[in-house]
């Protein structure tokens, strides 16, 4: 059975933007009580919108958005295969995004911190969150392997994919490194750390949203071209 996802890129962009802005606003409001007024972060409503917590509403949303990308990529791979076009690249990305969805919800990367800190002696430095080291290497390897795939894409889609990837990696890895530096001078529940978390998570969510919209846009353009042919 063939499953087709037909999403309007503009409507999808507006919907995802509203969710991201709403989650960001909820995080700012609830964290004001924690980081400014000193309330407990274990209060149910505060924990529910904590962007730095597993199985919170932001974490579940991010996992769902990444899983949407995986489904769109899988559907695109199936369609390209039916049309006799290269499809392995799309299928490979779908598998990667399925893993990223699980990692986002369950915070699998966080479980690498303790063993990597012990092995690499990175505690207290810029690599305090040591998971960024293997993930940065994997991200670079993924980008290198996918260069031929990107070059085959239409220029607009290629540019959209690259921008989405830079925004996501900039948040996931770049902001995490900045967070490590902040932790050297400020406690985990400082306002500065809260701002870093907000920027990091918003960039990650925005990168995924941009990528989902880029896939939807590619699908719409390619479908229109096929109909004309």
C-alpha positions as CSV (number, residue, x, y, z in Angstrom):
1,X,0.0,0.0,0.0
2,X,1.3,3.4,-1.0
3,X,0.9,6.2,1.5
4,X,1.2,9.8,0.1
5,X,1.7,12.9,2.2
6,X,0.4,16.0,0.6
7,X,1.2,19.1,2.7
8,X,1.0,22.7,1.7
9,X,4.4,24.2,2.5
10,X,3.0,27.6,3.4
11,X,0.3,26.3,5.7
12,X,2.8,23.9,7.3
13,X,5.2,26.7,7.9
14,X,2.6,28.8,9.6
15,X,1.3,26.0,11.7
16,X,4.8,25.0,12.9
17,X,5.8,28.6,13.5
18,X,2.8,29.1,15.8
19,X,3.6,26.0,17.8
20,X,7.3,26.9,18.2
21,X,6.4,30.5,19.3
22,X,3.7,29.1,21.7
23,X,6.2,26.7,23.2
24,X,8.8,29.4,23.5
25,X,6.4,31.7,25.2
26,X,5.3,29.0,27.6
27,X,8.9,28.2,28.5
28,X,9.7,31.9,29.2
29,X,6.7,32.3,31.4
30,X,7.2,29.2,33.5
31,X,11.0,29.6,33.8
32,X,10.5,33.1,35.1
33,X,9.1,31.5,38.3
34,X,12.0,29.1,38.5
35,X,15.0,31.3,37.5
36,X,13.9,34.6,38.9
37,X,11.5,33.9,41.7
38,X,13.1,30.6,42.8
39,X,10.2,28.2,42.4
40,X,10.8,24.5,42.2
41,X,11.2,23.2,38.6
42,X,9.4,20.0,39.7
43,X,6.0,21.8,39.7
44,X,3.9,19.9,37.1
45,X,3.0,22.9,34.9
46,X,6.6,24.2,34.9
47,X,8.1,20.7,34.2
48,X,5.5,20.2,31.4
49,X,6.9,23.1,29.4
50,X,10.6,22.7,30.4
51,X,12.6,22.7,27.1
52,X,15.5,21.0,28.9
53,X,13.5,18.0,30.2
54,X,12.8,14.6,28.8
55,X,9.2,13.8,27.9
56,X,8.1,17.4,28.3
57,X,5.6,19.0,25.8
58,X,8.4,20.7,23.9
59,X,10.4,17.5,23.7
60,X,7.4,15.5,22.5
61,X,6.6,18.1,19.9
62,X,10.2,18.1,18.6
63,X,10.1,14.3,18.4
64,X,6.8,14.4,16.5
65,X,8.2,17.1,14.1
66,X,11.3,15.0,13.4
67,X,9.2,11.9,12.9
68,X,7.0,13.9,10.4
69,X,10.2,14.6,8.5
70,X,11.1,10.9,8.6
71,X,7.6,10.0,7.3
72,X,7.8,12.6,4.5
73,X,11.3,11.3,3.5
74,X,10.1,7.7,3.5
75,X,7.1,8.6,1.3
76,X,9.3,10.6,-1.0
77,X,11.7,7.6,-1.3
78,X,8.8,5.3,-2.2
79,X,7.5,7.7,-4.8
80,X,11.0,8.3,-6.4
81,X,11.4,4.5,-6.6
82,X,8.1,4.0,-8.3
83,X,9.2,6.6,-10.9
84,X,12.5,4.9,-11.5
85,X,14.5,7.7,-9.9
86,X,17.3,7.5,-7.3
87,X,15.6,6.8,-3.9
88,X,18.3,5.5,-1.6
89,X,19.4,8.9,-0.4
90,X,15.8,9.7,0.7
91,X,15.4,6.4,2.4
92,X,18.7,6.8,4.2
93,X,17.7,10.3,5.5
94,X,14.3,8.8,6.7
95,X,16.2,6.3,8.8
96,X,18.5,8.9,10.3
97,X,15.5,11.1,11.2
98,X,13.7,8.2,12.8
99,X,16.7,7.8,15.1
100,X,16.8,11.5,15.8
101,X,13.1,11.4,16.8
102,X,13.8,8.7,19.3
103,X,16.9,10.5,20.5
104,X,15.0,13.7,21.0
105,X,12.2,12.2,23.1
106,X,14.4,9.9,25.2
107,X,17.5,12.1,25.3
108,X,19.7,9.2,24.3
109,X,22.7,11.5,23.6
110,X,22.7,12.7,27.2
111,X,23.5,9.1,28.3
112,X,26.9,9.5,26.6
113,X,28.0,12.4,28.8
114,X,29.3,10.5,31.8
115,X,31.3,7.8,30.0
116,X,32.7,10.3,27.5
117,X,33.7,12.8,30.2
118,X,35.5,10.0,32.1
119,X,37.3,8.8,28.9
120,X,38.2,12.2,27.5
121,X,38.5,14.2,30.7
122,X,36.2,17.0,29.5
123,X,34.3,17.7,32.8
124,X,34.0,21.5,33.4
125,X,35.3,22.6,30.0
126,X,33.7,23.6,26.7
127,X,33.0,19.9,26.2
128,X,31.3,19.4,29.5
129,X,28.3,18.0,27.6
130,X,30.6,15.6,25.9
131,X,28.0,14.0,23.6
132,X,28.6,16.9,21.2
133,X,31.9,15.4,20.2
134,X,30.7,12.1,18.6
135,X,27.5,13.8,17.3
136,X,29.5,16.6,15.6
137,X,31.7,14.0,13.9
138,X,28.7,12.0,12.8
139,X,27.0,15.2,11.5
140,X,30.1,16.1,9.5
141,X,30.3,12.5,8.1
142,X,26.6,12.6,7.2
143,X,27.1,16.0,5.4
144,X,30.1,14.6,3.5
145,X,28.3,11.4,2.4
146,X,25.3,13.4,1.2
147,X,27.1,15.9,-0.9
148,X,26.4,14.0,-4.2
149,X,22.7,13.7,-3.1
150,X,22.5,17.4,-2.5
151,X,24.1,18.3,-5.8
152,X,21.4,16.3,-7.6
153,X,18.6,18.3,-6.0
154,X,17.1,21.4,-7.5
155,X,19.0,24.5,-6.4
156,X,16.2,25.9,-4.3
157,X,15.6,22.6,-2.5
158,X,19.4,22.2,-1.9
159,X,19.7,25.6,-0.4
160,X,16.7,25.0,1.8
161,X,18.1,21.7,3.1
162,X,21.5,23.3,3.8
163,X,20.0,26.3,5.7
164,X,17.7,24.0,7.7
165,X,20.7,21.8,8.6
166,X,22.9,24.8,9.6
167,X,20.1,26.1,11.8
168,X,19.6,22.8,13.5
169,X,23.2,21.9,14.0
170,X,23.9,25.5,15.1
171,X,21.4,25.0,17.9
172,X,22.1,21.4,18.8
173,X,25.9,21.6,18.8
174,X,26.9,25.3,18.7
175,X,24.6,26.5,21.5
176,X,25.4,23.4,23.6
177,X,29.1,24.5,23.5
178,X,28.1,28.0,24.5
179,X,26.0,26.4,27.3
180,X,29.1,24.6,28.5
181,X,31.0,27.9,28.8
182,X,28.0,29.5,30.7
183,X,28.0,26.6,33.2
184,X,31.6,27.4,34.2
185,X,30.5,30.8,35.6
186,X,26.8,30.4,36.4
187,X,24.6,27.8,38.1
188,X,22.3,25.5,36.0
189,X,19.2,27.5,37.0
190,X,20.6,31.0,36.2
191,X,18.8,33.3,33.8
192,X,21.7,33.1,31.4
193,X,21.4,29.4,31.2
194,X,17.7,29.7,30.7
195,X,18.2,32.0,27.7
196,X,20.8,29.6,26.2
197,X,18.3,26.7,26.5
198,X,15.6,28.8,24.9
199,X,17.8,29.8,21.9
200,X,19.2,26.3,21.5
201,X,15.8,24.5,21.5
202,X,14.2,27.2,19.3
203,X,16.9,26.9,16.8
204,X,16.6,23.1,16.7
205,X,12.8,23.3,16.3
206,X,13.1,26.0,13.6
207,X,15.7,23.9,11.7
208,X,13.3,20.9,11.7
209,X,10.4,23.1,10.6
210,X,12.4,24.5,7.8
211,X,13.4,21.0,6.7
212,X,9.8,19.7,6.8
213,X,8.7,22.7,4.7
214,X,11.5,22.2,2.2
215,X,10.5,18.5,1.7
216,X,6.9,19.5,1.2
217,X,7.9,22.2,-1.2
218,X,10.1,19.8,-3.2
219,X,7.3,17.3,-3.4
220,X,4.8,19.9,-4.6
221,X,7.2,21.1,-7.4
222,X,8.2,17.6,-8.5
223,X,4.5,16.5,-8.6
224,X,3.6,19.5,-10.7
225,X,6.5,18.7,-13.1
226,X,5.4,15.1,-13.4
227,X,1.8,16.1,-14.2
228,X,3.0,18.4,-17.0
229,X,5.2,15.7,-18.4
